[in-house]
Amino acid sequence: MKKVLSIFAFAALLSSCDSAKTATENTAKQPMTTTAAADCYWQQHVDYKMNIDMNTTTYQYKGDQTLVYTNNSPDVLTRVYYHLYFNAFQPGSEMDLRSRTIADPDRRVGDRISKLKPNEIGFIKVNNLSQNGTALNYETVGTVLEVELAKPIQPGEKVTFQMNWDAQVPVQIRRSGRNNAEGVALSMTQWYPKLAEYDDEGWHADPYIGREFHGVWGDFDVSLTIDKDYVVGGTGYLQGEPVIKGSKKTLRYKAPRVHDFTWAADPDYIHDTYKVPNGPMLHFYYKKDLPAENLKNWKDLQPDTAKLMKFFSENVGEYPYDQYSVIQGGDGGMEYAMSTLITGKRSYGSLLGVTAHELAHTWFQFLLATNEAKHEWMDEGFTSYISALAMNSLRDEPRDNPTSGSYRGYIGLAKSGKEQPLTTHADRYEYNGAYGAAAYSKGAVFIAQLGYIIGEDNLKKTIKKYYNDFAFKHPKPMDIVRTAERITDFELDWYLIDFAQTTNTIDYGVKSIDGADVTLERIGLMPMPIDLSVTYTDGSTEDFYIPLQMMRGEKPTSATVAKDWAWAYPTYTLNTKKSIASVEIDPSQMMADINRENNKK
């Protein structure tokens, strides 16, 4: 009997996977990957239609939202959640308290939120909310709206939520806000009630405390009414000419297949365009009162941004939209759908570097939309890696290892005693500095070092396949590893486990040289294959590759392949058959060995 039941249960699972797959294909408007791992993949879908009326004198605005939500999950949903991010900018909020109690607060935040006056705070106040016309009960809990549904949402069902809200733009403190340090009037990021993501791990209704974001893929239709003298840029394609009535104008934007919508506005923006050859139109918005040197930098930035766009499209995957905007605003640099906000008073090197990083985020987070609150290193780290390569491609004299700074940052963290594993939620690092070194530096090393393990050509293939299989989805850490395994047929789960899920470190050393024999030792807990360079007493040299046994494969190499090294053996002896003068472990320095002093003898 148990066997019969299990057969029926398995059949039901297959059926639900098939229906979820079909629904996701229809609503996400993107073909599914052909890999077996994606056979049961599903994701939710949203269609937003919003009308916004902004008062540029009071910095308050009114919003109406019609949201069509498609439940592509196999689950019955009895509740939903919305993010109300602007509520973070109020005295006593979690962002405020966390900033005032962490050992190394973000200098942009500090204790500023606690000092905001009523007309300076941010808020989103929901006035009414309905489900298919039925009024709902809801409660605002900090930056999250908790909603009790009138009727459960069944698998495959579409429901329509209608909402009306009032809001106030906070003084610019973190990412969003009004009148930033450079005088940009409105940096409108995370500004609307945003439905939280639900996936195979459940709801992700994280409070807004300090870090990044996660959202549901969908289509946006946004009508913005604002002072007619304001220049607006951001997400989406402008639909026709603005409609002017009195002192205001209404602009309508549509943005297909995105998981957020951002805009910025200022009456003194210069708006330039620059066409990428065989690519999208680039838009640049920056204030006309910038110093002459900065104005020149923004002009010089435009052809270089086109080169960056070409590099990312060629080395990750083709940019799928028709435009991209680089906008002066915000409080540093932050990526958004089809756009970025960056501060503009920078040296040219800084302006280009930040643009490269934020533009790279289009691929690693906005197209490969990981949950960056849980897997921040896949967002910031992979972006740091590919933007370093892109910047290197623009140099007159490219560096041999453009990611060397990330290696230094990670090794410093590993030796600091403050490291936490990459499985740590982005908001729950003990130190902001440790978060930064982990997410940006160690995350970049993860992908760069993968090239050391599987070979650079295989890494390039892995990145492109990862994009092709998971663009417009929400990939997780195992997805990049499994992609590399499909490219190479190696076993690589050990790499994810040790480097991302623990704080185990890599430390291999040369223990002794005895004639033609060299003995190596594994000092750190983390396993790795070994590249070894040998110089003989007759002056000749030879490179050896020592495979890691648990990897079950060997990267492409011109080196002499030695016998495998099983991780549990603390030492390994290689017989070269010639008298040895010296040896070096990992001469490329692409292995994140935390103590290179013992790598040579």
N, C-alpha and C positions, 0 to 999 in steps of 0.2 A: 504493500500500500504506500509506504513511504517513497518507494521508487517511482510509482505512478504520479504521486503528488509533485515530486521534484521535476519530473518531465514536463508536467503542466506549468509549473512555476517558471522553468527555463523558457518554455514557449511564450509565456506571457512577457517575460523580460525581453526576448527578441522582438516581439510585436511592439512593445512600448519603445524600444530603441529605434525600430524602423520608422514608427510614426513621428517620434521626436526628430529623427534625422530629416524626414521629409518636411516637417514644419519649419525646421531651422533653415533648410535650403531655400524655402519659399520666402521666409521673412527676412533673413539676413542678406538675401540676394547675392550670395557668394557660394560657389561650389564647395562641397565638403572635400577635405583631404581624402585620398584613396587609401591611406594607411589604416590598418586594422584598429589601431588605438582610437581612431575617431569614429568608429562605427556607431557608438552609442553617445556621441557628443551632441549636446544641445545647448542652446543659449536663449535667453529671453530677448524680446524685441519691444521697442517703444517708438511711437510716433508722437512727437510734440508739436502742438500748434499754440503759439503764445502771442499775445498782444501786450505791449509794454508802453507805458506813458511816463516819460522821465521829466521831472522838474529840475532843471539845472540850477535853480536858485536855492532850493531847500535840500537838494540831493535825495529827495524821496521819489518813489515811483510806484505805480500801480500795475498789477499784472493779472492777466486772465490766461489760464492754461487749460487746454483740452489735450488729454493724454490717452492715446489708445495703447493698451498694454496687451501683449500676446504672451500667454503662458505656454511656452514650448517645453516646459519641464514635465516629467511624469508625475508630478506631485500636485495635490490639491492645496491651494493657498488660502489661508483664512485671515491673513493680515498682510499689509504692505507697509513700507517705511519710505519716507522722503528725507533727503539731506536738506537742512536749512543752514548753509555754511555761514552766512552773514551773522548769525547769532553768536558766533565765536568771539565777535568783537564787542563784547560787553564786559564790564567789570564783574569778576566772580565766575567767569566762564572757565571751562576746563583748559582752554588755551591760555587764558590769563594766569590761572593758578599754576599750571605746569611750567610756564615760562618763569614764574617767580620762585619756583622751588627747585628747578633743575640746577645742577652745579655750574653748567656753562650755558646760560641762556643765549638764544639767538639775539644778536645785538640789535636786529631790526625790530624785535618785539620787546625784549626786556620787561619793564613794568609799565609800558605805555598803555596797555589796554585798561589797567586798573584806574587810570587817570582820565579816561574818556568822559566827556560831558554828554548829557542826553542827546544833544543835537550832533554829536560826533560818533556815537556808537553805530554799529550795524544791526539791522534786524530784518527778519522776514516774518510777518504776522499773517497767518492763514485765516481768512475770514469765513470761507465755506469750502466744503469738499463733498463731492457726490460720486457715486458709482452707478453708472447707467441710469442717472437721474434720481437715485435715492440718496438722501443726505446721510453722511457718515459721522460716526463718533471718532474723534482723534484727540491726541494730546501732544503738545510741544514739550519735548524733554531735551533741553539744551539745543544742540544743533541737529536733532533728529525729530521728525514728526512720526509718532506711532499711530497707525490707522487700523481701526477695527472694521473689517469688511461687512457689508450688509448681506452679502451672499458669497460663499467660497468660489474661487476661480478654479475651474476644472482644467485638467491638462488639455492643451490645444485651444482653449477658449480665449476670445478677445473681450476685453471690457474697456469702457470709456470712463476715465476720471475727469471731472471738471473742477477747477479750483480758481478761487479769486484770492489775491493777497495784496498786502501793502508792505513796502520795504523802505529801508534807508541805507544808503551807501556809507560805510564807515570811513573815517579818516584813514588814508593809506597807512597800513601797518605791515600786513603780510599778504603779498600777491594781489589781493583785491583792494579797491578803495578809491577815494577821491583826493585830488590835489597832492600827488606824490611829491617827493623831494625835488623833482625836476619840473614841477608845475603842470604835469599832465592832469587834465580835469577828471577823467573817468577811466579807471582800469576795471572793467566789469568781468571778473572771473568768478566762477562758482556763485552766481548771483541769483539763481532761480531755484524754486523747489525742485529737486532732482531725485527721481525715483531711485532707490537703492537697488543694487544688484542682488539677484538670487541665482545661485548656480548649484552644482552638485554637492557643494559644501554648505548649502543653506544661505541665509541672509547675510549680507555684508553692510549692516547699518552702523558703521563705525562713526563715533563722534569725531568732529573736526578739532584736533588737538594741536597738530603741528606739521603733519606730513602730507602725504600724497593722496591720490583719489582713485576711484574705481567707478565705472559706470556701465549702463546698458546700451548696447548698440541700437541705433535707430535712425530715423529721419526727423529733421527739425524744419519747422516753418515758423519764422519769427518776424513779427511786424513791430518795429521800434519807432515810437513817436518822440521826437527830441527837438530842442532848439534848432532852427533852420540854419544857423551859422556854424553848427558843429560838423566836423568831418569825422566819419565813422569808418572803422575797419575791424576785421576780425574773421570769424568763422562764416562760411556760407557764401552763396552766390547772390548778388543783388538782383532782384527781379524788377526790371524796368527802371524808370526814373522815379525819384522820390516825389511824393504827393505833398505839396505845400499848402497849408491852411493857416493864415495869419502868421504868427511868429514861429510856428512849428512846422516840421516836416515829418512824414512817415516813410520809413524805408522798410522794404520787405526782403527777407533773406531766406533762402532754402539751402539746407545742408544735408546731403544724403550720406548714409552710412558713416555716422560719427557717433561718439559716445559722450559728447559735451558740446557746448556752444558758448563762445567767448566773444566779447567785443570791447573796444576802447574808443573813446571819443574826446575830441578837443577842438576848440574853434581855431587853433593856430597850427594845426597839422599841415605839413607839406605832404602831398601824396604823389609818389613816383611809382612808375611801373617799369619792369624789366623782363623781357621774354627769355625764358630758357630755350635755347635751340632744341627743337623737337620735344619740348617739355612744357611745363605750366607757365602761367604768367605770375611773376613775382610782384608783390605790392609792398611798398615801404612807406611807413607813416612816422614822421618825426617832426618835432616842433621847429618852427622857423626862427625862434629866438635863441637857438643853440649858438654857442660861440663858433666863429668861422672855422676853426680847426675841426670841431665836431660835425659841422655841416658837410665839410669835405669828406670826413670819414664815412658818413652815411651815403654819400655818392659813390665813394670807392668800394663800399661794401657790396654794391649791387651786382657787378660782374662776378665777384668772388662767391657770392651766395649762389649764383647760377652754376658755378663750378662745383660747389658743394652738393647742390641738388643732383647734378649729374653723377658725382661720385657715389652718393648713397643709392641712387636708382640702379647704377651698374653693379654695385657690390652687395646690396641687400635685396632690393626688388624695386620694380618700377613704381614711382609715385603715382597714385591712382586718381588724384583730383586735378582740377584744371587751374588751380591757383594756390598760392601760399603767401601769407603776409608776415612781415617783420615789423613790429609796432613798438615805438617808444612808449613805455609805461611800466606799471608794476613797481617792484622793489629790488630787482636784480635780473633774473632771467627765469622764465617758466614757460613750459610748453603747453599748447592747447591745440584744439582741432583746427587744422589748416592754417595755424598761426602761432606766433610766439609774442610775448611781451618781454621787453628787455629795457633796462635803463640805458640812456643814450649818451651821457657825458663820460665817455671812455676813450682811452687811447685806441688807435686802430687795431692793434693786436688783441686787445681785450674785447673790442666790439666784434671782431671776426670770430674769436674763440668762443664767445658766448653764443653767437649766432650758429656756429657749427654744432655746438652741443645741443641747443634747443631744436634746431632743425633735425638733427639725428633722432631726437625723441619722437618725431613723426613716425619713424619705423619702430623703434623700441619703446613702446607704450601706447602710441595712438593707433598704430596698425596691428602691432603684436601687443594686444592690450592686456598685459598681465595685471593682476591685482597688486598694485605697487605699494599698498599698505602691508601686504604679507610677503611680497617678493620684490622688495624695493631694489635689490641688487640686480635683478634682471632688467629693471628699468634704467636706473642710473649707471650701473656698471657696464652693461652692454652698450649704452649710449656713449659713455666715456671712452670705451674701446674704439668704437667705429668712428667717433668724431676725432680721436687722436690720429687715426689712420688718414682720415680725410684732410685734416690740417697738415699732416706730413706730406700729402700729395701736392700741396700748394707751395711747399718750401723749395727754394732754389737748390738746397743741399739736404735732401731727406735724411732723417735719422735712421740708424739701423734698427733701433727698437723704440718706436714712438710711444710705447706704453710704459717706458721705464719709470716714469713718475708714479704710475699706479702701483708698480711693484714696490717702490720705496715706501709709498703710503701704507700699503698692506703690511709689509714687514715691520714697519714702525708700530702699527697697531698690534700685531702679533706679539711683539716684545713688550708692549706697554702694560700688560696685566689688566687691561680694560676691555679686551675683545669679548664680544658675545657672538654666538653663531648666527649665520645668515638667516636662520629660521625665526629670528626675533622679529616681532611686529615692529613696524617702523616707528610707532609712537612709544615703544617701551624699551628703548635703549637707555642705559643709565646716563650716558653722556651724549650730547649732540655731536661732539667731536668723534666719538666712537661710531656713531651712526654714519657720519660722513665718510670716514675711512673704510667702513664695512661696505656701504652701499656703492660708493663711487670707486674706491680703489680695489677692494677685494673683489667686487663684482666684475670690474674690468679685467683683473688678473684671472678670474675664473674662465673667461672666454679666450683670453690671450694664451693662457697656459694649456687650454684644450688643444690649441694648435701645436704646442710642443708635444702633447701626448699622441695625437692622431695624425699630425703632419699638417703643414699650412695649406696645402691644396685641398685636403679633406675638410679642413675648417671652412674654407671658402665655400665649398659645396654644401657643407652643413648649414651655414648661415642662409644661403639662398633657398635651400629646401625648407628650412624652418619658416622662412617668410612665405614661401609658396603654400605650405601646408596650414599655416596658422594665422595668416593675415586675416583681419576682421573677426578674430576669435579671441579667447582669453587663455593663452597658453600658460602652463605651469612649469616648474623646474624640470620635472621629468621629461617634458616634451622636447626641450633642447637636447637632453642627454639621449633620449630615444632616437631623435633625428640623427645625431652623430653616430649612434649604433647602426642605424639603417644605411648610412653612407659607408661605414667601415666594416661592419660585421664584427666589431669588437664588443667586449663586455665593459661597460663604463659606469655602472651604477655605483661602484666603489668611489669614483671621483666625486659624484654629487654628495654621497654620504659623508665622506671625510672632509671635503673642502667647504661644503655649504651647510651641513647639518651638525658639525662639531667645530671645535676650535683646535683640532689636531693640527700640528705643523709639520712641514717638510724640513728635514735636516739629514742630509747624507754627507759622509766625510770619507777621506782617504785615510785608512788606518795604517797601512804599511806598504812598502815596496821591497821585494826580495828577489833580486835578479830579474827574471822574466815574469814574475808573479806580482800582481797588485791586489791587495785586499781592501775592499770598501766596507763601510759599516752604515747601517741605518740607525740613526740616533732619534729622530722624530718618529711619531706614531703613524704619520700618513705615508702610504705607499706611493711610489712613482716608478716609471721606467727611467732608465739612466742613459744619457749621452755622455760618453767618456772620450777625452782626447789624450793620446799617449805620445810622448816624445821619447825616442830610443836613444841610447848612448851613441849610436852612429850618426845622429842628427836627423834621421828620418822620422816621420810622424804617421800615426794611424788613428782613425776614429772608430770607436766601438759603440754599438747600441746593445744595451742589456734590457731585454723585454721584461715587463712585469707579468709574472705568471698568471695572476688573476684577471688580467686584461684579455687573455686568450687571443692575442693577435699582435702584429708588429707594424708600426707605422712605416710608410715608404721611406727608405733611407739609402744613401750610398755608403754608409758606414758598414763595418764588419759586424754581423749580427752574432752575438754571443748567446750562451745558454740562458734560459729564463732565471729570474731571481724571484723565489717565493717569499712573500712579505714576512712571514713569521720568522724566517732566518735572519738574525741580526747582522750577519756578515756574509760577504760574497767574495770569492777569490777568482780572478781572471788570469789565465796563463796566456801570455802573448807570444811565447817562443823566442823572444828577443830580449836582450838586456834593456831595462827601462831606466831612463834618466829622470823623467817627471811625468805627472799625470794631472788632469783637471776634469772635475765633474761639471757638466753643463757649461761649456764655454760660451754658449749663446746667452746665458743668464735669463732664459725664458722659463725656467723652473723656479718657483717662488721659495727657494731654499732660504731659511731665516738666518743661516750662519754660513756665509761664503768663505770664511777664513779657513775652514777645514776642507774646502773643496779642492785644494791644490796641495801637491807634495812633490 
